[in-house]
Structure formats: structure tokens, C-alpha cells
Amino acid sequence: MRRDPLAYLTTELTSLKAQGLYRRLRVLEDEQKPHTTFDHRLVVNLSSNNYLGLTTHERLRERALEATRRFGVGTGSVRTIAGTMAIHMELERRLAEFKQTEAVVVFQSGFAANAGTVSAILNKDDVVVSDELNHASIIDGCRLSRAAIKVFPHRDVDAARAVLKSLPAHQRALLITDGVFSMDGDLGPLPDLCTLAEEYGCIMMVDDAHASGVFGRNGRGTIDHFGVHGRVDVQVGTLSKAIGVLGGYVAGSRDLVEFLHHRARPFLFSTSHPPAVAAACLAAIDVLLEEPMIIERLWENTRFFKEGLVKLGFNTGASESPITPVIVGDGALAMTLSDRLFEAGVFAQGIAAPTVPAGKARVRTIVTATHTREELQFALDAFERVGRTLGIVP
């Protein structure tokens, strides 16, 4: 009988179960809404990146259906052969105008945009100077580039300066940060990092996935929020969070975008977005420009919920965004909190190492513009009951 060469994976899974860290996939049985059905249970949904509720917005639905009827369900090719449609070009033009850059290239996901860009513009002779809490897609892009990787402590500009100062003057360097950090919800120190990049002649790159549609005028992101237009060479955004659809993009100079057309492997070797996706993204840009009140509602809900958690005695860390972690420390306790909340009618996903540092496990909550005040109060009441039962709050 053949010995199973993957038996070690079963051992690893058994270990996760023993530590209380094993997670199974929650199955959504309805629309991605603030009050919806997962695993046959109606819950207040605090685990979605659907910040503005655009996944079910009527303008996006109609544009997607119209594009499907007109252009079909798929493109049948990669962008560089036969898969570039006029609707893709229009989306990139509109995004560049929105982000106030020369050009944009759309990728199949935010992960592909980050990993594909970093690995394309750097090589083994270069160096990346990266915040320790940057997204996994940035880390993977750095590894794929084969560039040297220098990590500085989270948001520590002085430490980043020390790294850059130690590098040979001729060495090409990329200074990179998240705009909004996805697990803690705090902001990267963009103005100071831009000054640092200018001082040392670095490429400045920002992953603005969780800021797109949330920060800045009409949701233009942290570059707009901090007023650093023209100082960031590479901006990465997503079309699958606040925009409500699917994909990622890179905004910057026309030469950057044309270079990525030739060298970014996810762009070169992945079939392009279906017409419905591109059309829905275009409709989302229209919503951001014409319905700014939806972003105002997002922030009103965020303030209400965040203040409620703090008043109850929960540790929400340094969050400055709708991403609000409830930090409990122990991984098994975070998973138990998540499970008990789900039983009480609130879906807030538990997250532990290695996704977050050991000792900083949490449930991660995200408020959306479409939550009602009653739904948020229901969630706060559940947090209070469960938190007290588990001894997390007094």
C-alpha cells in the first residue's frame, strides 16, 4: 500500500484542532448584506469588507446585467492577446481620473496587483523596505522579486530611515506601506514616509485597498486623505471591498502601467475580467461621485459602534478606520468569542497567529454604511453578554 505523502497535513490540522484554532468556512446563503444568513443562521454580519453596501446596489446590478446581455459572460482571453475590451479601457481611464494619476492597470485581484507589481519592478539587486504589518500580498511580491527585504517596526519612520541610511547610495529601494492596515485598522504614516522616500530617492508605494471608497474625497483613499498626490509612485487599490465587485488595480505613471503590461505576470497570464465585473465597477465609481452621503453613513456607523465597544471595556487597539479589532490576546479565546457571538446572532470572525502576531488574537469587526443603528446595538449587546461570560470585560 502506498504511504500517504501528505499525511503530515493531517497532523497539522489535528494540532490546530487541539489548540482551538481550527476554522471551517462559514457559508453565506443569501446576499452579502449587514443582516444575512450564514450556516442556516440569521446574523448581523460584521465580517464583510462590503464597506458601502455596493455588492447589492441597484445601479451596479443593472449595469452588470446590461453588460452581460450585450457582451456575454466572459472574455475568453488574457488582456495581451484578445481579452482587452473597450469596457476595460474605460474602467482604467475612469480610475486614473478618480485617483488623479496618469494611468491605471486593472488586475484580477488586489493580491495579484500587489504581488505582480512588486515582483515586476524589482530584481535580486534591489531592496524592499517594508512595514512589518504589511499585507501578505506585499510580502509574497517581495519574495517573488528576489530583492533583499528589510522590515521596519510598525509605523516606525525613524527605523525606516535607519534602514535606508544603511543602504549603498546606488541601490534601488522600494519603500512600501499599507494605507490602512487590514488587521488593526490604523493608518500608515504617509506624509513622513513620502518625505523619507524623497530624501533617499526611493520608489514610494502604498497599498490602499482598505482605504479605497472609505478615506479621502469621495473615497479616493489615503493619498487624498493626507494630501500627498504626486508623492506616491505606485498606488494599489481594490475593486472588491468598498467598490463591491472584484479585482485590484495599480495607479501611477503611464510608463509604470505600460511596463506592467509587459512584465507583470498576473496580468500577462490571467484571463481578463468578465464584462459584468467591469461594468459594475464603473457604476460603483459613479455612486462614489454622486452619492457621497453613503460614505458619511459609513463613518457615522463606525463611530457609534467603536465608541460602544470602548465603553463596554473592550480593547480595540489603535484603529482609525471601520476595521475595529476586538483584541483578546489568546488564540483559543478569540475563536471561542467568535463562536459564542455567532450563536448569539453576530458574525465576527476570529483571527489568530500567524495572520496576526502571537498574543494579539482578536475578532475583527467591520461596520458598513448599510448597517442600521438597531443592528449595531444588537451586536453591542451580544458583545457585552458574551464578553462578560468569558471574562473579557467586567
C-alpha positions as CSV (number, residue, x, y, z in Angstrom):
1,M,0.0,0.0,0.0
2,R,1.3,3.4,-0.9
3,R,2.3,5.6,2.0
4,D,0.4,8.9,2.0
5,P,3.0,11.7,1.3
6,L,0.6,14.3,2.6
7,A,-0.1,12.6,6.0
8,Y,1.8,15.5,7.7
9,L,-1.0,17.8,6.7
10,T,-3.5,15.7,8.7
11,T,-1.1,16.0,11.7
12,E,-1.0,19.8,11.3
13,L,-4.8,20.0,11.2
14,T,-5.1,17.8,14.3
15,S,-2.8,20.2,16.1
16,L,-4.9,23.2,15.1
17,K,-8.0,21.5,16.5
18,A,-6.2,20.6,19.7
19,Q,-5.2,24.3,20.1
20,G,-8.8,25.5,19.5
21,L,-7.6,27.3,16.3
22,Y,-9.3,25.2,13.6
23,R,-11.7,27.1,11.5
24,R,-14.2,25.8,8.9
25,L,-15.6,28.0,6.2
26,R,-18.8,29.9,7.1
27,V,-21.2,29.5,4.1
28,L,-23.2,32.6,3.0
29,E,-26.7,31.5,1.9
30,D,-28.1,35.0,1.0
31,E,-26.8,38.3,-0.3
32,Q,-23.8,40.0,1.2
33,K,-25.8,42.3,3.5
34,P,-25.5,43.6,7.0
35,H,-28.2,41.2,8.2
36,T,-27.9,37.9,6.4
37,T,-27.8,34.1,6.6
38,F,-24.6,32.1,7.3
39,D,-24.8,28.4,8.0
40,H,-28.6,28.5,8.3
41,R,-28.5,31.2,10.9
42,L,-29.6,34.8,10.5
43,V,-26.9,37.0,11.9
44,V,-25.7,40.6,12.0
45,N,-22.7,40.5,9.6
46,L,-19.6,42.2,11.0
47,S,-17.1,40.3,8.8
48,S,-17.6,41.6,5.4
49,N,-15.4,44.1,3.5
50,N,-18.5,45.5,1.8
51,Y,-18.0,48.9,3.4
52,L,-20.6,50.8,1.4
53,G,-23.1,48.0,0.7
54,L,-22.4,48.2,-3.0
55,T,-22.5,44.4,-3.6
56,T,-26.3,44.8,-3.8
57,H,-26.7,48.4,-5.0
58,E,-29.3,48.6,-7.8
59,R,-27.1,50.7,-10.1
60,L,-24.3,48.1,-10.0
61,R,-26.8,45.2,-10.6
62,E,-28.3,46.9,-13.6
63,R,-25.0,47.8,-15.2
64,A,-23.8,44.2,-14.7
65,L,-26.9,42.7,-16.3
66,E,-26.8,45.1,-19.2
67,A,-23.1,44.3,-19.9
68,T,-23.8,40.6,-19.8
69,R,-26.6,40.8,-22.3
70,R,-24.5,43.0,-24.6
71,F,-21.0,41.4,-24.3
72,G,-21.5,37.9,-22.9
73,V,-20.4,36.3,-19.6
74,G,-16.6,36.1,-20.3
75,T,-13.8,37.5,-22.4
76,G,-12.1,34.3,-23.5
77,S,-8.5,35.6,-23.3
78,V,-5.8,37.4,-21.4
79,R,-5.5,41.1,-21.9
80,T,-2.4,40.9,-24.0
81,I,-3.9,38.7,-26.7
82,A,-7.7,39.0,-27.3
83,G,-9.1,39.9,-23.9
84,T,-8.9,43.6,-23.8
85,M,-12.4,45.1,-24.3
86,A,-13.4,48.7,-24.6
87,I,-15.1,48.5,-21.2
88,H,-11.8,47.5,-19.6
89,M,-10.1,50.6,-21.1
90,E,-13.0,52.8,-20.0
91,L,-12.7,51.4,-16.4
92,E,-9.0,52.1,-16.3
93,R,-9.5,55.6,-17.7
94,R,-12.1,56.4,-15.1
95,L,-10.0,55.0,-12.3
96,A,-7.0,57.1,-13.3
97,E,-9.2,60.2,-13.4
98,F,-10.6,59.3,-10.0
99,K,-7.1,58.6,-8.4
100,Q,-5.6,61.7,-10.1
101,T,-2.8,59.7,-11.8
102,E,-1.7,59.4,-15.5
103,A,-2.8,55.8,-15.9
104,V,-4.2,52.7,-14.3
105,V,-4.0,49.0,-15.0
106,V,-6.6,46.6,-13.6
107,F,-5.6,43.2,-12.2
108,Q,-7.8,40.1,-11.4
109,S,-7.4,40.7,-7.6
110,G,-5.8,43.1,-5.1
111,F,-3.4,40.3,-4.2
112,A,-2.4,39.9,-7.8
113,A,-1.9,43.7,-8.1
114,N,0.5,43.9,-5.2
115,A,2.4,40.7,-5.8
116,G,2.6,41.2,-9.6
117,T,3.7,44.8,-9.3
118,V,6.5,44.4,-6.7
119,S,7.9,41.3,-8.4
120,A,7.8,43.0,-11.8
121,I,9.5,46.3,-10.9
122,L,12.3,44.9,-8.7
123,N,15.0,42.3,-9.1
124,K,17.6,40.5,-7.0
125,D,19.9,43.5,-6.9
126,D,17.2,45.8,-5.3
127,V,15.9,46.1,-1.8
128,V,12.4,46.5,-0.3
129,V,11.9,48.5,3.0
130,S,8.6,47.2,4.3
131,D,6.4,47.8,7.4
132,E,6.2,44.7,9.5
133,L,2.4,44.5,9.3
134,N,2.1,45.0,5.5
135,H,-0.4,42.7,3.7
136,A,0.6,39.2,2.8
137,S,0.4,40.0,-0.9
138,I,3.1,42.6,-0.5
139,I,5.3,40.1,1.3
140,D,4.8,37.5,-1.4
141,G,5.6,40.0,-4.1
142,C,8.8,40.9,-2.3
143,R,9.8,37.2,-2.1
144,L,9.0,36.7,-5.8
145,S,11.1,39.7,-6.8
146,R,14.1,38.1,-5.1
147,A,15.0,41.6,-3.8
148,A,16.5,41.9,-0.3
149,I,13.8,42.5,2.2
150,K,14.3,44.9,5.1
151,V,11.4,45.1,7.6
152,F,10.9,48.0,10.0
153,P,8.7,48.0,13.1
154,H,5.1,49.0,12.5
155,R,4.7,52.7,11.6
156,D,8.3,53.5,12.8
157,V,9.5,56.1,10.4
158,D,12.8,56.6,12.3
159,A,13.5,52.9,11.9
160,A,12.7,53.0,8.2
161,R,15.1,56.0,7.9
162,A,17.9,54.0,9.6
163,V,17.4,51.1,7.2
164,L,17.6,53.5,4.1
165,K,20.6,55.3,5.5
166,S,22.5,52.0,5.8
167,L,22.0,51.1,2.1
168,P,24.5,51.9,-0.6
169,A,23.6,55.1,-2.4
170,H,23.4,53.4,-5.8
171,Q,21.0,50.6,-4.7
172,R,17.4,50.8,-5.9
173,A,15.0,50.8,-3.0
174,L,11.2,50.4,-2.7
175,L,9.6,51.9,0.4
176,I,6.2,50.3,0.9
177,T,3.3,50.5,3.4
178,D,-0.4,49.8,3.7
179,G,-2.6,52.9,3.6
180,V,-5.0,51.2,6.1
181,F,-3.7,48.1,7.9
182,S,-6.2,45.3,7.4
183,M,-6.0,43.7,10.8
184,D,-5.6,46.7,13.1
185,G,-7.4,49.4,11.1
186,D,-4.8,52.1,11.7
187,L,-3.2,54.3,9.0
188,G,0.3,54.3,7.6
189,P,2.3,57.5,8.3
190,L,2.2,58.5,4.6
191,P,3.4,62.1,4.8
192,D,6.5,61.2,6.8
193,L,7.2,58.2,4.6
194,C,6.8,60.2,1.4
195,T,9.4,62.7,2.8
196,L,11.7,59.8,3.6
197,A,11.3,58.4,0.1
198,E,12.1,61.8,-1.4
199,E,15.1,62.2,0.9
200,Y,16.7,58.9,-0.2
201,G,15.4,58.7,-3.8
202,C,13.2,55.6,-3.2
203,I,10.2,54.3,-5.1
204,M,7.2,55.1,-2.8
205,M,4.4,52.5,-2.9
206,V,1.1,52.4,-1.0
207,D,-1.4,49.6,-0.8
208,D,-4.7,51.5,-0.4
209,A,-7.0,48.5,-0.6
210,H,-8.9,49.2,2.7
211,A,-8.9,53.0,2.1
212,S,-10.5,53.0,-1.4
213,G,-14.0,54.2,-1.0
214,V,-13.5,54.9,2.7
215,F,-10.9,57.8,3.1
216,G,-10.4,60.9,1.1
217,R,-12.8,62.9,-1.1
218,N,-15.5,60.6,-2.4
219,G,-13.4,57.7,-1.2
220,R,-10.2,58.4,-3.2
221,G,-8.1,56.9,-0.4
222,T,-5.3,57.8,2.0
223,I,-3.2,59.6,-0.7
224,D,-6.1,62.0,-1.0
225,H,-6.8,62.0,2.8
226,F,-3.2,63.0,3.6
227,G,-2.8,65.3,0.6
228,V,0.2,63.5,-0.9
229,H,-0.8,63.4,-4.5
230,G,2.2,63.3,-6.8
231,R,4.4,62.0,-4.0
232,V,3.4,58.3,-4.2
233,D,4.8,56.5,-7.3
234,V,2.7,53.3,-7.1
235,Q,-0.8,53.2,-5.7
236,V,-2.6,49.8,-5.3
237,G,-6.3,49.7,-4.9
238,T,-9.1,47.1,-4.8
239,L,-12.4,46.7,-6.6
240,S,-13.6,44.0,-4.2
241,K,-14.1,45.8,-0.9
242,A,-15.8,49.2,-0.8
243,I,-16.3,49.1,-4.6
244,G,-18.2,45.9,-4.0
245,V,-17.2,43.8,-7.0
246,L,-13.9,42.1,-7.9
247,G,-10.3,42.9,-8.8
248,G,-7.4,45.2,-8.0
249,Y,-5.6,48.0,-9.8
250,V,-2.3,49.9,-9.9
251,A,-2.3,53.6,-10.4
252,G,0.7,55.7,-11.4
253,S,2.6,57.0,-14.3
254,R,1.9,55.9,-17.9
255,D,5.3,54.3,-18.1
256,L,4.7,52.3,-14.9
257,V,1.4,50.9,-16.3
258,E,2.9,50.1,-19.8
259,F,5.8,48.4,-18.1
260,L,3.4,46.2,-16.1
261,H,1.6,45.3,-19.3
262,H,4.8,43.7,-20.4
263,R,6.2,42.3,-17.2
264,A,3.5,41.7,-14.5
265,R,2.9,38.0,-14.6
266,P,-0.7,38.0,-13.2
267,F,-1.7,40.5,-15.9
268,L,0.1,38.5,-18.6
269,F,-1.2,35.1,-17.7
270,S,-4.8,35.6,-16.3
271,T,-8.0,35.9,-18.3
272,S,-9.4,39.4,-18.1
273,H,-12.5,40.4,-16.1
274,P,-15.9,39.5,-17.4
275,P,-17.8,42.4,-18.9
276,A,-20.3,42.4,-16.0
277,V,-17.5,43.0,-13.5
278,A,-16.0,45.9,-15.4
279,A,-19.5,47.5,-15.8
280,A,-20.4,47.1,-12.2
281,C,-17.1,48.7,-11.2
282,L,-17.8,51.7,-13.5
283,A,-21.2,52.0,-11.8
284,A,-19.5,52.0,-8.4
285,I,-17.3,54.9,-9.4
286,D,-20.5,56.8,-10.4
287,V,-22.0,56.0,-6.9
288,L,-18.9,57.3,-5.1
289,L,-19.0,60.6,-7.1
290,E,-22.8,61.1,-7.0
291,E,-23.8,59.6,-3.6
292,P,-21.2,60.8,-1.1
293,M,-23.7,60.5,1.7
294,I,-23.1,56.8,1.7
295,I,-19.5,57.3,2.9
296,E,-20.8,59.7,5.6
297,R,-23.2,57.0,6.8
298,L,-20.3,54.6,7.0
299,W,-18.4,56.9,9.3
300,E,-21.4,57.6,11.5
301,N,-21.9,53.9,12.0
302,T,-18.2,53.4,12.6
303,R,-18.1,56.0,15.4
304,F,-21.2,54.6,17.1
305,F,-20.0,51.0,17.1
306,K,-16.4,51.8,18.1
307,E,-17.5,54.1,20.9
308,G,-19.9,51.4,22.1
309,L,-17.2,48.7,22.3
310,V,-14.8,51.0,24.1
311,K,-17.5,52.0,26.6
312,L,-18.0,48.3,27.3
313,G,-14.4,47.9,28.1
314,F,-13.1,46.0,25.0
315,N,-9.6,46.6,23.6
316,T,-10.0,48.0,20.1
317,G,-6.3,48.7,19.7
318,A,-5.2,51.7,17.6
319,S,-8.0,51.5,15.0
320,E,-8.7,54.7,13.0
321,S,-11.0,53.1,10.4
322,P,-14.1,51.0,10.1
323,I,-11.9,48.0,10.8
324,T,-12.2,47.6,14.5
325,P,-10.4,44.7,16.1
326,V,-11.6,43.3,19.5
327,I,-8.2,42.2,20.9
328,V,-8.3,39.4,23.5
329,G,-4.7,38.0,23.2
330,D,-5.1,34.2,23.4
331,G,-6.0,32.5,20.1
332,A,-8.3,29.9,21.5
333,L,-10.2,32.6,23.4
334,A,-10.6,34.6,20.3
335,M,-12.1,31.6,18.5
336,T,-14.4,30.9,21.4
337,L,-15.6,34.5,21.4
338,S,-16.3,34.4,17.7
339,D,-18.2,31.1,18.1
340,R,-20.3,32.4,21.0
341,L,-21.1,35.6,19.2
342,F,-22.3,33.6,16.2
343,E,-24.6,31.6,18.5
344,A,-25.9,34.9,19.8
345,G,-26.6,36.1,16.2
346,V,-23.4,38.1,15.4
347,F,-20.8,37.0,12.8
348,A,-17.4,38.4,13.8
349,Q,-14.6,36.2,12.6
350,G,-11.8,35.1,15.0
351,I,-8.3,35.7,13.8
352,A,-5.1,34.4,15.4
353,A,-1.4,33.8,14.6
354,P,0.1,33.7,12.0
355,T,-2.4,36.1,10.5
356,V,-1.8,38.4,13.4
357,P,1.2,38.4,15.9
358,A,1.1,35.8,18.6
359,G,-0.6,37.1,21.7
360,K,-2.7,39.6,19.7
361,A,-5.6,37.3,18.6
362,R,-8.9,39.1,18.1
363,V,-12.2,39.1,16.5
364,R,-12.2,41.5,13.6
365,T,-15.2,43.6,13.0
366,I,-16.1,45.9,10.1
367,V,-19.1,48.2,10.2
368,T,-20.8,49.1,6.9
369,A,-22.8,52.1,5.7
370,T,-25.9,49.9,5.4
371,H,-26.0,48.6,9.0
372,T,-28.9,50.1,10.9
373,R,-28.5,51.6,14.3
374,E,-30.7,48.8,15.7
375,E,-28.4,46.1,14.1
376,L,-25.3,47.7,15.6
377,Q,-26.9,48.0,19.0
378,F,-27.9,44.3,18.8
379,A,-24.3,43.4,18.1
380,L,-23.0,45.6,21.0
381,D,-25.5,43.9,23.4
382,A,-24.2,40.5,22.2
383,F,-20.6,41.5,22.7
384,E,-21.4,42.7,26.2
385,R,-23.2,39.4,27.2
386,V,-20.6,37.1,25.7
387,G,-17.7,39.2,26.8
388,R,-18.8,39.1,30.4
389,T,-19.5,35.4,30.3
390,L,-15.9,34.7,29.0
391,G,-14.4,37.2,31.5
392,I,-13.1,39.5,28.7
393,V,-14.9,42.6,30.1
394,P,-16.0,43.2,33.7
